[in-house]
Amino acid sequence: MNDKISIDIGKAIEAQTLPLINALPQAKLVLAYSGGVDSECLAYGLSQFSQQYPHISCLLVHVHHGLSDNADVWANHCISQAQKYQLPIQVERVRLQKAPRQSLEAVARDARYGVFKKYLNKGDVLLTAHHQDDQLETLLLALKRGQGPKGLASMGVIQAFNLHSWIVRPLLDFTRQDIEAFAQQKQLCHIEDESNKDVQFDRNFLRLEIIPLLKKRWPSITATASRSAKLCAEQQEVIEHEVGNRLPLWLDTSTRFELPAFKLVELSSQTAQWQALLFRGYTHYLGFNAPSQSQLEQVLHQLINAADDAKVDVNCGDYAIKRFNGKAFLVPQINKHEVLNLLSADDSGDDNLATQIELLFTGDTQQLDVALGNTRYLLKIAKEGIRLKLASSANVTIAYGAKGSIRCQPHFRDKGRELKKLWQELSVPYWQRSKIPLVFYNDTLVAAVGFWVDKRFLAEENELGIYLLA
């Protein structure tokens, strides 16, 4: 083995990162540094790069999982090596919590990437030491999970990451054998994670038992599998480009709630393949993982075939898909429903939210910026606009949710109507209704914050009142 590999690693970092860094000069390179042989070689290459480009900030980040008795030794090794490489390093400890039916590999990976995101600003580049053999493992795992072109595309050399940064894999064209030979040639000291021998983990099972058999039969399989992954990536890029062109026609961004909705009108006229592609594109557009294939089939069947007034609610893990008024909504899951009941007559202390709201509604405070439920509101005393009368001697209650049979008369209606009918009239989805603060004077509903003031409780011309609609 000659110095060609060393030069290639340095050139790979240079060729793959400089165009990204030059686009935003203050951007930095962050290396996911485990101390294993792969990341050790990449750290060595990064040190060479850093000497050639001293104006570019570089950082090593080591994640201490605490899973091994040797974890402290590994962290110390990484700190020591970073000093030799003359590169700054951050060691981050994480605490892993595995849920039932959750892979420890996946939990540890999510924890690592959660740490890396902390150090990535706009335009920054995350370097990982994935190589050609890792690509084969990823491809086989995608096949095992029944994934489509996106999964089979596996890992790209350069990919967008975390919306505003990049992930670059400079070693992706090298085999494990290349990297181990390079480490030996350069006499690089690296750690050996004993968990890498545990075949209960899928990657280790593939690496230790399956891939050696495949290589024995087909010695070039890592290269050919990598080529297949690149071809899948090219096909996926074409698909995503076309989905990106079509998707805006299916988005409803006029909703006053936090996320755009997906229009269902005419969706049934699309082929099953395009229905799935468009809806996957919608979830990715909102920054969420798409449902599994079985979930997606269930979601589309219910969204398209449900009666107009039927409630569709499909749980997809960290979000739910709901249907309302001919549109689908992606609703992030909330751990528990917040109910705020602010009975403030006898409360004391300026820092107490109930007291502050009581002071506002009686006119003793002029303005209040407050979080009510999941939304922040600026409630203020004003002499113009649609305003609620001050409470005077009434007991003020702010509550979430009320009986649909309660009648009220919003300022924009000539006649009163039941609360349930008003929500329908205003196209407020049923799952959002319990998140809207309702203002009661004694037992009378007088306003829905952000929506209306009851006509009977409007402040008169030039009279001070509370502006609740903005």
Backbone hydrogen bonds, N-H to C=O, Kabsch-Sander energy under -0.5 kcal/mol:
donor,donor_aa,acceptor,acceptor_aa,energy
5,I,2,N,-0.7
7,I,3,D,-2.5
8,D,4,K,-2.8
9,I,5,I,-2.6
10,G,6,S,-2.2
11,K,7,I,-3.0
12,A,8,D,-3.0
13,I,9,I,-2.3
14,E,10,G,-2.2
15,A,11,K,-3.6
16,Q,12,A,-2.4
17,T,13,I,-1.8
18,L,14,E,-2.0
21,I,17,T,-3.0
22,N,18,L,-3.3
23,A,19,P,-0.8
24,L,20,L,-0.5
24,L,21,I,-1.3
27,A,24,L,-2.9
29,L,57,S,-2.6
30,V,125,V,-3.2
31,L,59,L,-3.1
32,A,30,V,-0.5
32,A,127,L,-2.7
33,Y,31,L,-1.0
33,Y,61,V,-2.4
34,S,32,A,-0.7
40,E,36,G,-2.5
41,C,37,V,-2.0
42,L,38,D,-1.8
43,A,39,S,-2.5
44,Y,40,E,-2.2
45,G,41,C,-2.4
46,L,42,L,-2.4
47,S,43,A,-2.1
48,Q,44,Y,-1.7
49,F,45,G,-2.3
50,S,46,L,-2.9
51,Q,47,S,-1.6
52,Q,48,Q,-1.4
53,Y,49,F,-2.3
56,I,53,Y,-1.9
57,S,55,H,-0.6
59,L,29,L,-2.1
60,L,88,P,-2.6
61,V,31,L,-2.6
62,H,90,Q,-2.8
64,H,62,H,-0.6
64,H,92,E,-3.4
65,H,63,V,-0.9
71,A,68,S,-1.5
74,W,70,N,-2.5
75,A,71,A,-2.2
76,N,72,D,-2.3
77,H,73,V,-2.3
78,C,74,W,-2.4
79,I,75,A,-2.1
80,S,76,N,-2.5
81,Q,77,H,-2.8
82,A,78,C,-2.3
83,Q,79,I,-1.6
84,K,80,S,-1.5
85,Y,81,Q,-2.4
86,Q,82,A,-0.7
87,L,82,A,-2.5
90,Q,60,L,-2.3
92,E,62,H,-2.8
92,E,90,Q,-0.5
94,V,64,H,-2.3
96,L,94,V,-0.5
99,A,97,Q,-0.5
102,Q,99,A,-1.7
107,V,103,S,-2.3
108,A,104,L,-2.7
109,R,105,E,-2.3
110,D,106,A,-2.7
111,A,107,V,-2.2
112,R,108,A,-2.3
113,Y,109,R,-2.6
114,G,110,D,-2.0
115,V,111,A,-1.7
116,F,112,R,-2.5
117,K,113,Y,-2.1
118,K,114,G,-0.7
118,K,115,V,-1.0
119,Y,115,V,-0.7
119,Y,116,F,-1.4
120,L,117,K,-1.1
121,N,119,Y,-0.7
123,G,164,H,-3.1
124,D,121,N,-2.2
125,V,28,K,-2.6
126,L,166,W,-3.2
127,L,30,V,-3.3
127,L,125,V,-0.6
128,T,168,V,-2.0
132,Q,171,L,-0.6
132,Q,174,F,-3.4
135,Q,131,H,-1.8
136,L,132,Q,-1.7
137,E,133,D,-2.1
138,T,134,D,-2.6
139,L,135,Q,-2.3
140,L,136,L,-2.4
141,L,137,E,-2.4
142,A,138,T,-2.0
143,L,139,L,-2.0
144,K,140,L,-2.3
145,R,141,L,-1.7
146,G,143,L,-1.0
147,Q,142,A,-2.6
152,L,148,G,-2.7
153,A,149,P,-1.7
154,S,151,G,-1.5
159,Q,167,I,-2.3
161,F,165,S,-3.1
164,H,162,N,-2.6
165,S,161,F,-2.1
166,W,124,D,-2.3
167,I,159,Q,-2.8
168,V,126,L,-3.0
169,R,157,V,-2.6
172,L,169,R,-1.5
174,F,171,L,-2.1
179,I,175,T,-2.0
180,E,176,R,-2.7
181,A,177,Q,-2.2
182,F,178,D,-2.2
183,A,179,I,-2.5
184,Q,180,E,-2.0
185,Q,181,A,-2.6
186,K,182,F,-2.5
187,Q,184,Q,-0.7
188,L,183,A,-2.6
190,H,188,L,-0.5
191,I,35,G,-2.6
194,E,192,E,-0.7
196,N,193,D,-2.1
197,K,194,E,-1.6
198,D,195,S,-1.5
199,V,197,K,-0.8
201,F,198,D,-1.4
205,F,201,F,-2.4
206,L,202,D,-2.4
207,R,203,R,-3.0
208,L,204,N,-3.0
209,E,205,F,-2.1
210,I,205,F,-1.3
211,I,206,L,-3.4
214,L,210,I,-2.0
215,K,211,I,-2.9
216,K,212,P,-1.9
217,R,213,L,-1.9
218,W,214,L,-3.6
221,I,218,W,-2.1
224,T,220,S,-2.4
225,A,221,I,-2.8
226,S,222,T,-1.8
227,R,223,A,-1.9
228,S,224,T,-2.2
229,A,225,A,-2.4
230,K,226,S,-2.0
231,L,227,R,-2.2
232,C,228,S,-2.5
233,A,229,A,-2.3
234,E,230,K,-2.2
235,Q,231,L,-2.3
236,Q,232,C,-2.8
237,E,233,A,-2.2
238,V,234,E,-1.7
239,I,235,Q,-2.3
240,E,236,Q,-2.9
241,H,237,E,-2.0
242,E,238,V,-2.2
243,V,239,I,-2.8
244,G,240,E,-2.6
245,N,241,H,-1.5
246,R,242,E,-1.9
247,L,243,V,-3.0
249,L,246,R,-1.4
250,W,247,L,-2.6
251,L,247,L,-0.6
251,L,248,P,-1.0
252,D,261,A,-2.7
253,T,251,L,-0.7
261,A,252,D,-2.3
262,F,328,A,-2.9
263,K,250,W,-3.3
263,K,261,A,-0.5
264,L,326,G,-2.3
265,V,326,G,-0.6
267,L,264,L,-2.1
268,S,264,L,-0.5
269,S,266,E,-1.2
270,Q,267,L,-1.8
275,Q,271,T,-2.4
276,A,272,A,-2.0
277,L,273,Q,-2.3
278,L,274,W,-2.7
279,F,275,Q,-2.0
280,R,276,A,-2.5
281,G,277,L,-2.5
282,Y,278,L,-1.9
283,T,279,F,-2.1
284,H,280,R,-2.4
285,Y,281,G,-2.4
286,L,282,Y,-1.5
287,G,284,H,-1.4
288,F,283,T,-2.6
296,L,292,S,-3.1
297,E,293,Q,-2.3
298,Q,294,S,-2.0
299,V,295,Q,-3.2
300,L,296,L,-2.8
301,H,297,E,-2.1
302,Q,298,Q,-2.3
303,L,299,V,-2.9
304,I,300,L,-2.4
305,N,301,H,-2.2
306,A,302,Q,-1.7
310,A,307,A,-1.9
312,V,310,A,-0.6
313,D,311,K,-0.5
314,V,321,I,-2.4
315,N,313,D,-0.5
316,C,319,Y,-2.9
318,D,316,C,-1.0
320,A,331,V,-2.2
321,I,314,V,-2.4
322,K,320,A,-0.5
322,K,329,F,-2.5
323,R,312,V,-1.1
324,F,327,K,-2.7
327,K,324,F,-1.3
328,A,262,F,-3.1
329,F,322,K,-2.9
331,V,320,A,-3.0
331,V,329,F,-0.7
333,Q,318,D,-1.8
341,N,339,V,-0.5
342,L,340,L,-0.6
342,L,398,I,-1.2
343,L,341,N,-1.1
344,S,342,L,-0.8
344,S,396,V,-0.9
347,D,344,S,-0.8
352,N,349,G,-1.4
356,Q,352,N,-2.3
357,I,353,L,-2.5
358,E,354,A,-2.2
359,L,355,T,-2.4
360,L,356,Q,-2.0
361,F,357,I,-2.7
362,T,358,E,-1.2
363,G,360,L,-1.3
364,D,359,L,-2.3
365,T,359,L,-1.4
368,L,379,L,-3.2
370,V,368,L,-0.7
370,V,377,Y,-2.6
372,L,370,V,-0.6
372,L,375,T,-2.6
373,G,371,A,-0.6
375,T,372,L,-1.3
377,Y,370,V,-2.9
379,L,368,L,-2.9
379,L,377,Y,-0.8
380,K,467,Y,-1.2
381,I,366,Q,-3.4
382,A,465,G,-2.8
387,R,385,G,-0.7
388,L,466,I,-2.7
389,K,457,F,-2.9
390,L,464,L,-0.5
391,A,361,F,-4.0
394,A,391,A,-2.7
396,V,394,A,-0.5
397,T,440,F,-2.4
399,A,397,T,-0.5
399,A,438,L,-2.3
401,G,399,A,-0.5
401,G,436,I,-0.6
406,I,403,K,-1.7
408,C,417,R,-2.2
411,H,453,V,-1.2
413,R,410,P,-2.1
417,R,408,C,-2.7
419,L,406,I,-2.5
420,K,404,G,-2.1
422,L,418,E,-2.0
423,W,419,L,-2.3
424,Q,420,K,-1.6
425,E,421,K,-2.5
426,L,422,L,-2.2
427,S,424,Q,-1.4
428,V,423,W,-2.6
432,Q,429,P,-1.6
433,R,429,P,-0.9
435,K,432,Q,-1.9
436,I,433,R,-1.1
438,L,399,A,-2.8
439,V,447,A,-3.0
440,F,397,T,-3.1
440,F,438,L,-0.5
441,Y,444,T,-2.4
442,N,395,N,-3.3
442,N,440,F,-0.6
444,T,441,Y,-2.3
446,V,439,V,-3.0
446,V,444,T,-0.6
447,A,439,V,-1.3
448,A,452,W,-2.1
449,V,437,P,-2.3
449,V,447,A,-0.5
450,G,468,L,-1.9
451,F,448,A,-2.8
452,W,448,A,-1.9
454,D,446,V,-3.1
455,K,409,Q,-3.5
457,F,454,D,-2.2
458,L,455,K,-1.1
459,A,387,R,-2.6
462,N,383,K,-0.7
463,E,460,E,-2.4
465,G,382,A,-2.3
466,I,388,L,-2.8
467,Y,380,K,-3.2
467,Y,465,G,-0.6
468,L,386,I,-0.6
468,L,466,I,-0.6
